[in-house]
Amino acid sequence: MSRKPYNWKNGPDFIQQHSVAKHRILQSYLAAYFKTLVSSPNQDLLRLTLVDGFAGGGLYVHNDTRELVKGSPFIFLNATREAEYLINKDRRKPVRLEVDYFFVEADKHAHSHLDKVLRDDGYGTQIGNTIHLQHAKFQDQADSIIDFVKRKSPRNGRSIFALDQYGYKEVPTQLIQKIFAKLPSAEVILTFGVDSFLNYASDGKLTQSLLDEIGIPDVLNGRSMEDIKSSERDWRLFIQSGLYRTLVTRCGAKHFTPFFIRNNKGHGDYWLIHLSQHHKARDVMTEVHWDNNNYFIHYGGAGLDMFQMVGYDPDHDADHKNQNVLGFEFDDVARKASISALNEQIPKRVYANDEGVSFGILFATTCNDSPASAAIYRESVGFLIEEKVIEVVSEDGVKRRSAQQIKPNDQIIAPQQRGLFTL
C-alpha cells in the first residue's frame, strides 16, 4: 500500500504515528546538527539554509490521539530558535544564526494552509524575507534554491534538504547529485517508498523508461521482473539490495544511512536516507537512530558489511541467503550484537595491514556498511585493547588503555605478541 498524499482542503489532515516519528527524527537531528556546527568559542556567525521540498500544510491531527501536530516547517523554525538559545546561554561571545528557510509545496490547498498557520503563529513578517514560501514543485525550484545557497555560502553551501516525497519518483538521483556537486557541505534527508516501488514492480509496471527517469537504471541488472520473481527465493530482498546500492551510488554522496521507518499498521515500509559528504554527519544521524530505537529498523546484519548478512545480499553464499531476516531494531540486543560482530571483524581489518589503521580511517571507510555509531566502534576497540587482541597508539607513541582515550588519529595495530587464539 503506497502512502496517501495529505489533503488540507478542510483544514488539518490526519497523520499516522510513523510519520510523527519521522518528524521527531528530523527534530533530533537538527538539535545535534546545530551543536556540532557551533563548537569554536570564537565563532560568531553561522550561515545556513534549510529546505523543505515537500512542506505540506504545516499542521496535522494525530490519527490516534486526535491532538494537533505541527509539521516539518515548524520543526525547522523551532529547532533554530531552540539552538540559538542553547548555544548562546553560556557563551561569552554570542553566535548569530543567519538561517533562511525554503518551504516548497505543490498542492495549492496545502500551500494556502501552511501560509495561514505560519501567520497565525507569528511568522508573517518573516514570509518573503527569511521564509521563502513557494507554491511549486520542488523539482522546478531546485536550481534557483541551489543558486541561492551558493550565493549565501559560497565556500561550503551549508544547507539541509528535507525531501519527504510521497513515493519514489519525485526526487530523481540526478537532482540529488546536482545538489552535492554544487553544494559540498549540503546534506539531504530523503524518504523513499521502497514498499511502493516493490509493489509497482510486482505488478509488472516497472519499465526501463521509469528507472531511467528516476536515475536508477541498473536495479534489475538487465533481468526481467518475471525472471527475478521466478528464480529468487526472496525477490523483494533481492530488489531492495540492488536498489539500495544503485540509489546511494547515483546520488553522489560519500556517506549515507539507509534504514527503515518502523510501521506496524501496514501502510508500507519506506527508507529514511540521510546523505552527506562527511562521516561525522553520518555518525550524528546514526546516533539519532540509536537514541530513537522505537522508530527505526533495518533488515541487514550487525557489525560491518551489514547488507551482506542474513539474506540481504543476493551475491552472498547460500548459507547466508537461507537465513531469516528478522530485523535489527537498534535496541540493547542489537548494540551487543554490533559490538560482538565488530570484535571479530576489526582485528581482521587491522591484521590485513602491517601498519594497522587509524581509528578515524577505520570508521570513515566502513561506517556506510554498518549500523554501528563511532561510539560503538570505540567500545569494541576498547574491549579488544583489554583482551590484548590489538594495540592502539597515539601520534606521539602513547598506548591507549581504554575506549575513552581513543582519538581519530590513533593507530590501531596488531600486538607484538598475539594470543593463542588470535587471528
FENHUTA-V124883 format. One record per residue. N is the residue number from 0. PHI is phi in whole degrees, 0 to 359 (NA if undefined). Layout:
# FENHUTA-V124883
N/PHI + N/PHI
This chain:
# FENHUTA-V124883
0/NA + 1/279 + 2/289 + 3/273 + 4/300 + 5/285 + 6/225 + 7/248 + 8/297 + 9/241 + 10/100 + 11/300 + 12/268 + 13/280 + 14/231 + 15/276 + 16/298 + 17/293 + 18/283 + 19/298 + 20/300 + 21/300 + 22/295 + 23/294 + 24/297 + 25/300 + 26/298 + 27/296 + 28/293 + 29/298 + 30/299 + 31/290 + 32/298 + 33/299 + 34/298 + 35/292 + 36/287 + 37/251 + 38/244 + 39/276 + 40/293 + 41/268 + 42/287 + 43/233 + 44/211 + 45/230 + 46/262 + 47/208 + 48/236 + 49/248 + 50/242 + 51/249 + 52/285 + 53/223 + 54/289 + 55/74 + 56/267 + 57/87 + 58/214 + 59/227 + 60/244 + 61/297 + 62/297 + 63/265 + 64/266 + 65/66 + 66/276 + 67/287 + 68/233 + 69/280 + 70/271 + 71/298 + 72/302 + 73/289 + 74/297 + 75/300 + 76/294 + 77/292 + 78/297 + 79/294 + 80/297 + 81/293 + 82/297 + 83/298 + 84/292 + 85/293 + 86/293 + 87/264 + 88/295 + 89/242 + 90/262 + 91/285 + 92/251 + 93/293 + 94/255 + 95/266 + 96/266 + 97/260 + 98/246 + 99/252 + 100/235 + 101/245 + 102/249 + 103/252 + 104/214 + 105/278 + 106/283 + 107/292 + 108/291 + 109/296 + 110/299 + 111/297 + 112/293 + 113/297 + 114/303 + 115/296 + 116/289 + 117/295 + 118/294 + 119/299 + 120/267 + 121/95 + 122/261 + 123/302 + 124/290 + 125/274 + 126/293 + 127/93 + 128/248 + 129/271 + 130/257 + 131/254 + 132/265 + 133/238 + 134/267 + 135/190 + 136/278 + 137/302 + 138/303 + 139/280 + 140/258 + 141/303 + 142/299 + 143/292 + 144/291 + 145/301 + 146/298 + 147/299 + 148/298 + 149/295 + 150/291 + 151/289 + 152/232 + 153/300 + 154/283 + 155/231 + 156/61 + 157/299 + 158/192 + 159/233 + 160/251 + 161/265 + 162/241 + 163/267 + 164/291 + 165/284 + 166/227 + 167/212 + 168/256 + 169/273 + 170/233 + 171/295 + 172/298 + 173/299 + 174/289 + 175/295 + 176/300 + 177/295 + 178/301 + 179/289 + 180/293 + 181/261 + 182/233 + 183/297 + 184/256 + 185/288 + 186/230 + 187/235 + 188/247 + 189/245 + 190/262 + 191/223 + 192/284 + 193/295 + 194/293 + 195/298 + 196/300 + 197/292 + 198/295 + 199/296 + 200/295 + 201/292 + 202/277 + 203/78 + 204/266 + 205/284 + 206/255 + 207/296 + 208/295 + 209/293 + 210/299 + 211/297 + 212/297 + 213/266 + 214/81 + 215/229 + 216/289 + 217/252 + 218/298 + 219/270 + 220/54 + 221/79 + 222/263 + 223/274 + 224/298 + 225/299 + 226/294 + 227/296 + 228/293 + 229/275 + 230/249 + 231/260 + 232/302 + 233/234 + 234/294 + 235/294 + 236/292 + 237/299 + 238/294 + 239/301 + 240/298 + 241/296 + 242/296 + 243/302 + 244/297 + 245/293 + 246/299 + 247/290 + 248/293 + 249/283 + 250/286 + 251/83 + 252/266 + 253/280 + 254/225 + 255/199 + 256/229 + 257/262 + 258/237 + 259/275 + 260/283 + 261/293 + 262/219 + 263/263 + 264/245 + 265/74 + 266/270 + 267/105 + 268/290 + 269/215 + 270/279 + 271/248 + 272/254 + 273/260 + 274/238 + 275/205 + 276/253 + 277/222 + 278/294 + 279/296 + 280/297 + 281/298 + 282/293 + 283/299 + 284/293 + 285/297 + 286/299 + 287/297 + 288/301 + 289/293 + 290/285 + 291/237 + 292/290 + 293/287 + 294/249 + 295/246 + 296/205 + 297/220 + 298/252 + 299/255 + 300/259 + 301/272 + 302/71 + 303/271 + 304/56 + 305/297 + 306/264 + 307/248 + 308/238 + 309/36 + 310/87 + 311/282 + 312/263 + 313/293 + 314/269 + 315/282 + 316/290 + 317/297 + 318/299 + 319/291 + 320/292 + 321/271 + 322/283 + 323/280 + 324/264 + 325/265 + 326/102 + 327/248 + 328/252 + 329/57 + 330/253 + 331/298 + 332/296 + 333/293 + 334/296 + 335/296 + 336/295 + 337/295 + 338/296 + 339/299 + 340/295 + 341/295 + 342/300 + 343/274 + 344/273 + 345/298 + 346/303 + 347/298 + 348/292 + 349/291 + 350/289 + 351/288 + 352/233 + 353/302 + 354/268 + 355/75 + 356/207 + 357/288 + 358/300 + 359/298 + 360/290 + 361/304 + 362/291 + 363/298 + 364/270 + 365/236 + 366/295 + 367/298 + 368/254 + 369/219 + 370/279 + 371/280 + 372/271 + 373/299 + 374/296 + 375/288 + 376/305 + 377/297 + 378/296 + 379/296 + 380/298 + 381/299 + 382/298 + 383/294 + 384/296 + 385/300 + 386/276 + 387/61 + 388/278 + 389/222 + 390/234 + 391/237 + 392/236 + 393/285 + 394/298 + 395/260 + 396/89 + 397/275 + 398/281 + 399/279 + 400/251 + 401/211 + 402/298 + 403/295 + 404/274 + 405/288 + 406/247 + 407/304 + 408/274 + 409/295 + 410/264 + 411/265 + 412/228 + 413/286 + 414/292 + 415/299 + 416/240 + 417/273 + 418/293 + 419/300 + 420/255 + 421/282 + 422/303
